[in-house]
Each structure stands twice: as C-alpha cells, then as structure tokens.
Amino acid sequence: MIILQKRKDIPTFLTIAVPIIAILITVLAGGIIFALLGYPPLAALYEFFIAPLSRPDQVGNLLVKACPLIIISTGLIFCYRANVWNIGAEGQLILGAMGAGWVALSFPEAESPFMILAMAVMAMLAGALWGAIPGLLKIRFKASEILVSLMLTYIAIFLVDWTVRSPWRDPLAFGFPLTKAYPDAGLIPVMSLPGIGRLGQLHWGVPVAFLVAICGWFYLTRSLGGYQIKLMGDAPRAGRFAGFNQGRVTMFVMMVSGGLAGLAGMIEVSANIGMLQPQISFGYGFTAIIVAFLARLNPLAAIAAGLVVALAELGGDTAQISMRIPKVVTGIFNGILLFMLLAGETLTHYRIVWVGVTEKANIEKASIEKASIEKANIKKDGASHG
C-alpha cells in the first residue's frame, strides 16, 4: 500500500528543485505529444513559453491576463487558510461585474473621476453579498459551502445572461445580447509608462492587483485577524478556547473572497470589454483556485503563480493562432503543466511511503482512535460552553 506521509522538515533544495523538475517533465511530455500529432516540438514549445514574452506588448498582455487571477486567488487564500472552501468565485465575479455595470449604466452622462471608485465599491459589495450566502447557510444550517457556492455560480451565469437579453439590453445592438457601452468615466484607461509608452493592453487594474496581493499578505501574516484565520483553519478547537468565533471567521473570509472576486469582475469588464455581455469571464474564478494552491496559500506568491498560469493560457492562444494547434491539444498541455506543478507541490510537503498489510491496519486503527478522541473533545467543549 502507498501512503503520503507529511514531512517534518522541507529542505530548501526540494522547494526549488521540485517546480523545476515538474516543468521539465511537462516540457518532455508536451514535446512527445506534439511530435506524435505531427507538430514540430521545439516550435510548439517556443510558442507556449517564449513567444508570449518575446515583445514588450506581449508582456503587457500577460500582465492583463494575470490581473483577475491574482485578485481572485488572493481572496480565495483567505478562505482556504480558514479551511472554508469557496468554489464559487466565478459567480461572485459575475455579480461584481453586474453591480459595477448597474452604476455605470445608471449614470450614462457621468464625467466624475469618482465614477470608477463607485463602481469598484458596488462591485465588491455585490460580490461580498453573493459570497455571504454560502457562508450564512454553512453557519446556520451546516450546508456545504462547496455545493452552495458552486450552484450559485450557475445562477449568476443565467442571471447575467437574462439581464443582458432583457431589461438591460441595448435597443441599438441589432438584437445582440449587449448592454449600452459604459461612459468614458466608467472605463479603466490603458497605462502609458514614462519613456516606454503603452505596453499592449496594460491598464491600471494591474497595479491594483499587485496592491491587493500585498495588502492580503500583510493582513494574513502581520495582523491579529490573519492569525485568527490561520488558527481557526489549522486548529479550530484551540481557536474556540482562545475566544475566536468560527461563524464570524467563516462569514468574514467568504465576504472578503466574494468582494475581491467582484472587484476582479469590475476590472475585467471596465478595462477590456466596456459593456456587459453574456460571457464576462473565461473561467477566471475556477482557474484562480489552481493559482491559490500553486502559490501555497501565500498572497505574495499568488503574483508569480498568476503569471505562470496566465503564461500557459496565453501561450496556448498563441500556439493556436500561429501553428493552428487545436484548442483541445493546447488544453491538454496546459492541464499537464498544472497537474505537474500541483503534484510537485504535494510531494514537497509529503513523502511517498510503502507500507505492508499489518502497518496499514495499525495506521487505520490509530486514525480511528484519534478521530474518536477529537469527537469526544468537541462534545466536551460544547457541553462546557453550554
């Protein structure tokens, strides 16, 4: 039998070597797949990893692609550190975009620079309230936040689809499901760097994403609130003894996560689309889950992880255009890359151990005894608090 045993100490060389080995294995596997399908392996790998970084404007586009992933994954890290599993960031992104769109469409003649700020606040509020629903149901009725947040995502998808086809549809859109275009005050402008000028579609939402990640890291590592989140995630019993409230932590992290997802939705629409349409996101809410775990639940590392995932996505698009590689093939390659990185992350913290039948029985017995003791302690805590 094979089991994973948690490492007591993680060597530095292992932390550095494992991601490099994972990427090398991906490159080797990808090259074999491309060769078997009749595509030049080196040329295909070049389009995946080098072409998206070969020009300054491409670097700007890479940062734009990573922007929503960084923001959403930072919010998800709050949840996952508290052992609260928010899977519905995609729906929270959509509700945030709708909230910001409502502000923009309600004031079509607005020219105030505070328009963007009002849209951001409404987007975060809408996303936070949508995220609060699974949090509240988890606290009050012990409902699974995984299922509730995921189901709410589909409700959000159908809600925005109905909205742009009926009450908010632009009568001059020739029947297309689109809203009116946002006023100029509701659009996030493209950045112009001193001495460089424009870098592709690089916009002011990208610095905001970096700022969100930095602030998230500071809060989680340098504040009492961050310690409370970590403690309630790692040792909820100890957290209750310390006087922390599990329900409050759950609501807080769900609303923070939803609010940041909503902010990402507002930035994505205001910077890149300029109006609401049925498809606002391209799966950013789900992809950000991978980013959060690649970052080892560290908001600062989410910047690098977001860039890696964005590079894989952008490289796939480049390969499709330049070499006519089918989207299915590029999707397989991206899947292998992410799988290898996540598998490497697992092997960094756990070692593979082979055990016999007797050892297996002893391990299972010890696990059952440990679970029984923990259950008895929880009941004892509940009786003493009651």
C-alpha positions as CSV (number, residue, x, y, z in Angstrom):
1,M,0.0,0.0,0.0
2,I,1.2,3.5,-0.8
3,I,0.5,6.4,1.6
4,L,1.6,10.0,1.8
5,Q,3.4,10.9,5.0
6,K,3.8,14.6,5.9
7,R,7.4,15.8,6.0
8,K,8.6,17.3,9.3
9,D,11.1,19.5,7.6
10,I,11.1,20.6,4.0
11,P,14.7,21.1,2.6
12,T,15.3,24.3,0.7
13,F,16.7,22.4,-2.3
14,L,13.5,20.4,-2.5
15,T,11.4,23.6,-2.6
16,I,13.5,24.9,-5.5
17,A,14.1,21.6,-7.4
18,V,10.5,20.2,-7.4
19,P,8.9,23.0,-9.5
20,I,11.9,22.9,-12.0
21,I,11.6,19.2,-12.4
22,A,7.8,19.5,-12.8
23,I,8.3,22.0,-15.7
24,L,10.9,19.8,-17.3
25,I,8.7,16.8,-17.2
26,T,5.9,18.9,-18.7
27,V,8.1,20.1,-21.5
28,L,9.2,16.5,-22.2
29,A,5.6,15.2,-22.2
30,G,4.4,18.1,-24.3
31,G,7.2,17.6,-26.9
32,I,6.2,13.9,-27.2
33,I,2.5,14.8,-27.7
34,F,3.3,17.5,-30.3
35,A,5.6,15.2,-32.2
36,L,3.0,12.3,-32.2
37,L,0.4,14.8,-33.6
38,G,2.8,16.0,-36.4
39,Y,3.8,19.4,-34.9
40,P,7.4,20.4,-34.6
41,P,8.0,20.0,-30.8
42,L,10.6,22.8,-30.4
43,A,8.5,25.3,-32.4
44,A,5.4,24.4,-30.4
45,L,7.2,24.8,-27.1
46,Y,8.6,28.1,-28.3
47,E,5.0,29.4,-28.9
48,F,4.0,28.3,-25.5
49,F,6.8,29.7,-23.4
50,I,8.8,32.2,-25.3
51,A,6.5,33.9,-27.8
52,P,4.2,35.4,-25.2
53,L,7.3,37.1,-23.7
54,S,9.1,38.0,-27.0
55,R,7.7,41.5,-27.4
56,P,7.0,44.3,-24.8
57,D,3.4,44.5,-25.8
58,Q,3.1,40.7,-25.2
59,V,4.4,41.2,-21.7
60,G,1.7,43.8,-21.1
61,N,-0.9,41.4,-22.3
62,L,0.5,38.7,-20.0
63,L,0.1,41.0,-17.0
64,V,-3.5,41.8,-18.1
65,K,-4.3,38.1,-18.3
66,A,-2.9,37.5,-14.8
67,C,-4.7,40.5,-13.3
68,P,-8.0,38.8,-12.4
69,L,-6.3,35.6,-11.4
70,I,-4.1,37.4,-8.8
71,I,-7.1,39.3,-7.3
72,I,-9.4,36.3,-7.1
73,S,-6.8,33.9,-5.8
74,T,-5.8,36.4,-3.0
75,G,-9.4,36.3,-1.8
76,L,-9.6,32.5,-2.1
77,I,-6.4,32.2,0.0
78,F,-8.3,33.9,2.9
79,C,-11.0,31.2,2.6
80,Y,-8.6,28.2,2.2
81,R,-6.4,29.3,5.1
82,A,-9.6,29.3,7.3
83,N,-10.5,25.8,6.0
84,V,-13.5,27.3,4.2
85,W,-13.9,26.0,0.7
86,N,-15.3,28.7,-1.6
87,I,-15.6,27.2,-5.1
88,G,-18.0,29.9,-6.4
89,A,-15.6,32.8,-7.2
90,E,-16.8,32.7,-10.8
91,G,-20.3,33.6,-9.8
92,Q,-19.1,36.3,-7.4
93,L,-17.0,37.8,-10.2
94,I,-20.1,37.9,-12.4
95,L,-22.2,39.6,-9.6
96,G,-19.5,42.1,-9.1
97,A,-19.4,43.0,-12.8
98,M,-23.2,43.3,-12.7
99,G,-23.1,45.6,-9.7
100,A,-20.5,47.8,-11.3
101,G,-22.4,47.7,-14.6
102,W,-25.6,48.9,-12.8
103,V,-23.7,52.0,-11.6
104,A,-22.2,52.7,-15.0
105,L,-25.5,52.3,-16.9
106,S,-27.4,54.4,-14.3
107,F,-25.2,57.4,-14.9
108,P,-24.5,57.4,-18.6
109,E,-23.6,61.1,-18.7
110,A,-21.3,61.0,-15.7
111,E,-17.8,62.5,-16.0
112,S,-16.6,62.4,-12.4
113,P,-13.3,60.6,-11.7
114,F,-15.1,59.1,-8.7
115,M,-17.2,57.0,-11.1
116,I,-14.7,54.2,-11.2
117,L,-14.4,54.3,-7.4
118,A,-18.2,54.0,-7.0
119,M,-18.2,51.1,-9.5
120,A,-15.5,49.3,-7.5
121,V,-17.3,49.7,-4.2
122,M,-20.6,48.4,-5.7
123,A,-18.8,45.5,-7.3
124,M,-17.1,44.5,-4.1
125,L,-20.4,44.9,-2.2
126,A,-22.3,42.7,-4.7
127,G,-19.6,40.0,-4.8
128,A,-19.3,40.0,-1.0
129,L,-23.1,39.6,-0.5
130,W,-23.1,36.8,-3.1
131,G,-20.3,35.2,-1.2
132,A,-22.0,35.6,2.1
133,I,-24.9,33.4,1.1
134,P,-23.0,30.1,1.3
135,G,-21.2,31.4,4.4
136,L,-24.5,32.1,6.1
137,L,-26.0,28.7,5.1
138,K,-22.9,26.9,6.4
139,I,-23.2,28.6,9.8
140,R,-27.0,28.3,10.2
141,F,-27.8,25.0,8.6
142,K,-24.4,23.3,8.2
143,A,-24.8,23.4,4.5
144,S,-21.8,22.5,2.4
145,E,-20.2,25.8,1.2
146,I,-18.7,23.8,-1.7
147,L,-22.0,22.8,-3.2
148,V,-23.8,26.1,-2.4
149,S,-21.1,28.4,-3.8
150,L,-20.8,26.2,-6.9
151,M,-24.6,26.2,-7.5
152,L,-24.8,29.9,-7.0
153,T,-22.2,30.3,-9.8
154,Y,-24.7,28.8,-12.3
155,I,-27.4,31.0,-11.0
156,A,-25.1,34.0,-11.6
157,I,-24.4,32.9,-15.2
158,F,-28.1,32.6,-16.0
159,L,-28.8,35.9,-14.2
160,V,-26.4,37.9,-16.3
161,D,-27.5,36.2,-19.5
162,W,-31.1,37.1,-18.8
163,T,-30.2,40.6,-17.8
164,V,-28.3,41.5,-21.0
165,R,-31.0,39.9,-23.1
166,S,-34.0,41.6,-21.5
167,P,-34.0,44.6,-19.1
168,W,-30.5,46.0,-19.8
169,R,-30.2,45.1,-23.5
170,D,-29.2,48.0,-25.7
171,P,-32.1,48.6,-28.2
172,L,-29.5,49.7,-30.8
173,A,-27.5,46.5,-30.5
174,F,-29.2,44.9,-33.5
175,G,-30.6,42.1,-31.3
176,F,-27.3,41.1,-29.8
177,P,-27.4,40.5,-26.1
178,L,-25.3,43.5,-25.1
179,T,-25.9,46.5,-22.8
180,K,-25.1,50.0,-23.8
181,A,-21.4,50.9,-23.7
182,Y,-20.1,52.3,-20.4
183,P,-19.4,56.1,-20.3
184,D,-15.8,57.1,-20.5
185,A,-15.7,57.8,-16.8
186,G,-16.6,54.1,-16.2
187,L,-13.7,52.7,-18.2
188,I,-10.3,51.9,-16.8
189,P,-7.7,53.6,-19.1
190,V,-4.6,51.9,-20.6
191,M,-1.4,52.7,-18.9
192,S,1.3,54.8,-20.5
193,L,4.7,54.2,-18.9
194,P,7.3,57.0,-18.8
195,G,9.8,56.6,-21.6
196,I,8.1,53.5,-22.9
197,G,4.6,54.4,-23.7
198,R,1.9,51.7,-24.0
199,L,2.6,48.0,-23.4
200,G,-0.1,46.3,-25.3
201,Q,-3.4,46.4,-23.3
202,L,-1.7,47.0,-19.9
203,H,-4.2,49.0,-17.8
204,W,-4.4,50.5,-14.3
205,G,-6.1,47.4,-13.0
206,V,-2.8,45.6,-12.9
207,P,-1.2,47.7,-10.2
208,V,-4.4,47.3,-8.3
209,A,-4.0,43.5,-8.5
210,F,-0.4,43.8,-7.1
211,L,-1.6,46.1,-4.3
212,V,-4.4,43.7,-3.4
213,A,-1.9,40.8,-3.1
214,I,0.5,42.8,-1.0
215,C,-2.3,44.0,1.3
216,G,-3.7,40.5,1.6
217,W,-0.2,39.1,2.5
218,F,0.2,41.9,5.1
219,Y,-3.1,41.2,6.7
220,L,-2.7,37.4,6.9
221,T,0.8,37.5,8.2
222,R,1.1,40.7,10.2
223,S,-2.3,41.2,11.9
224,L,-4.4,39.6,14.7
225,G,-7.1,38.9,12.1
226,G,-4.8,37.0,9.9
227,Y,-3.6,34.9,12.9
228,Q,-7.3,34.3,13.8
229,I,-8.0,33.0,10.3
230,K,-4.9,30.7,10.4
231,L,-5.7,29.4,13.8
232,M,-9.4,28.6,13.1
233,G,-8.3,26.8,9.9
234,D,-5.5,24.8,11.5
235,A,-6.8,24.2,15.0
236,P,-10.4,25.2,15.4
237,R,-10.6,23.7,18.9
238,A,-7.7,25.9,20.0
239,G,-9.3,28.9,18.4
240,R,-12.5,28.4,20.3
241,F,-10.5,28.2,23.6
242,A,-8.8,31.5,22.6
243,G,-12.3,33.1,22.3
244,F,-12.5,33.3,18.5
245,N,-15.8,32.8,16.8
246,Q,-15.9,30.2,14.0
247,G,-19.0,31.7,12.4
248,R,-17.6,35.2,12.2
249,V,-14.4,34.0,10.6
250,T,-16.4,32.0,8.0
251,M,-18.5,35.0,7.1
252,F,-15.5,37.3,7.0
253,V,-13.4,35.2,4.7
254,M,-16.4,34.4,2.4
255,M,-17.2,38.1,2.1
256,V,-13.6,39.1,1.5
257,S,-13.2,36.4,-1.1
258,G,-16.5,37.4,-2.8
259,G,-15.7,41.1,-2.6
260,L,-12.3,40.6,-4.3
261,A,-13.8,38.4,-7.0
262,G,-16.4,41.1,-7.6
263,L,-13.6,43.7,-7.9
264,A,-11.9,41.4,-10.5
265,G,-15.1,41.3,-12.4
266,M,-15.4,45.0,-12.4
267,I,-11.8,45.5,-13.6
268,E,-12.2,42.8,-16.3
269,V,-15.3,44.5,-17.8
270,S,-14.3,48.1,-17.4
271,A,-10.8,47.6,-18.8
272,N,-11.3,45.1,-21.5
273,I,-14.9,44.9,-22.6
274,G,-16.6,48.2,-21.8
275,M,-20.1,46.8,-21.6
276,L,-21.9,43.8,-20.1
277,Q,-22.4,40.7,-22.2
278,P,-23.4,37.0,-21.5
279,Q,-19.8,35.9,-21.2
280,I,-17.9,38.2,-18.9
281,S,-15.3,35.8,-17.5
282,F,-13.4,33.0,-19.2
283,G,-13.3,30.7,-16.2
284,Y,-11.1,33.0,-14.1
285,G,-12.9,32.1,-10.9
286,F,-12.1,28.4,-11.3
287,T,-8.6,28.9,-12.6
288,A,-7.8,31.1,-9.6
289,I,-8.3,28.0,-7.4
290,I,-5.3,26.5,-9.0
291,V,-3.4,29.7,-8.7
292,A,-4.1,29.8,-4.9
293,F,-2.7,26.4,-4.4
294,L,0.3,26.9,-6.7
295,A,1.0,29.9,-4.5
296,R,0.9,27.7,-1.4
297,L,-1.8,29.9,0.0
298,N,0.6,32.9,0.1
299,P,-0.9,36.1,-1.5
300,L,2.6,37.4,-2.5
301,A,3.3,34.1,-4.3
302,A,-0.1,34.4,-6.0
303,I,1.5,37.1,-8.2
304,A,4.1,34.7,-9.6
305,A,1.6,31.8,-9.7
306,G,-0.9,34.0,-11.6
307,L,1.8,34.9,-14.1
308,V,2.7,31.3,-14.7
309,V,-0.9,30.2,-15.3
310,A,-1.5,33.3,-17.5
311,L,1.6,32.4,-19.5
312,A,0.2,28.9,-20.1
313,E,-3.2,30.3,-21.2
314,L,-1.6,33.0,-23.4
315,G,0.9,30.5,-24.9
316,G,-2.0,28.2,-25.8
317,D,-3.7,31.0,-27.6
318,T,-0.5,31.9,-29.4
319,A,0.1,28.3,-30.5
320,Q,-3.5,28.0,-31.8
321,I,-3.1,31.1,-34.0
322,S,0.5,30.7,-35.3
323,M,0.6,26.9,-35.7
324,R,-3.1,26.0,-35.9
325,I,-2.8,23.6,-33.0
326,P,-6.3,22.6,-31.9
327,K,-7.6,24.1,-28.7
328,V,-8.1,20.6,-27.3
329,V,-4.3,19.9,-27.6
330,T,-3.3,23.2,-26.0
331,G,-5.8,22.4,-23.2
332,I,-4.2,19.0,-22.6
333,F,-0.7,20.6,-22.5
334,N,-1.9,23.3,-20.0
335,G,-3.6,20.6,-18.0
336,I,-0.3,18.5,-17.8
337,L,1.6,21.6,-16.7
338,L,-0.8,22.5,-13.9
339,F,-1.1,18.9,-12.8
340,M,2.7,18.5,-12.6
341,L,3.1,21.7,-10.6
342,L,0.4,20.7,-8.2
343,A,1.8,17.2,-7.9
344,G,5.2,18.7,-7.2
345,E,3.7,20.9,-4.5
346,T,2.2,17.8,-2.9
347,L,5.4,15.9,-3.0
348,T,7.2,18.9,-1.5
349,H,5.2,18.6,1.7
350,Y,4.6,14.8,1.7
351,R,6.8,11.8,1.0
352,I,5.6,8.5,-0.6
353,V,5.8,5.6,1.8
354,W,5.2,1.9,1.1
355,V,3.6,0.0,4.0
356,G,2.5,-3.6,4.4
357,V,-0.8,-5.0,5.4
358,T,-0.1,-5.1,9.1
359,E,1.2,-1.5,9.1
360,K,-1.9,-0.4,7.2
361,A,-4.1,-1.9,9.8
362,N,-2.2,-0.2,12.6
363,I,-2.4,3.2,10.8
364,E,-6.2,2.8,10.2
365,K,-6.6,1.8,13.9
366,A,-4.6,4.8,15.1
367,S,-6.7,7.1,12.8
368,I,-10.0,5.8,14.1
369,E,-8.8,6.3,17.7
370,K,-7.6,9.8,17.0
371,A,-10.9,10.7,15.4
372,S,-12.8,9.3,18.4
373,I,-10.7,11.3,20.8
374,E,-11.3,14.5,18.8
375,K,-15.0,13.9,18.6
376,A,-15.2,13.3,22.3
377,N,-13.2,16.5,22.9
378,I,-15.6,18.5,20.7
379,K,-18.6,17.2,22.6
380,K,-16.9,18.1,25.9
381,D,-16.2,21.6,24.7
382,G,-19.8,22.0,23.5
383,A,-21.1,20.9,26.9
384,S,-18.7,23.2,28.8
385,H,-19.6,26.2,26.7
386,G,-23.3,25.3,27.1
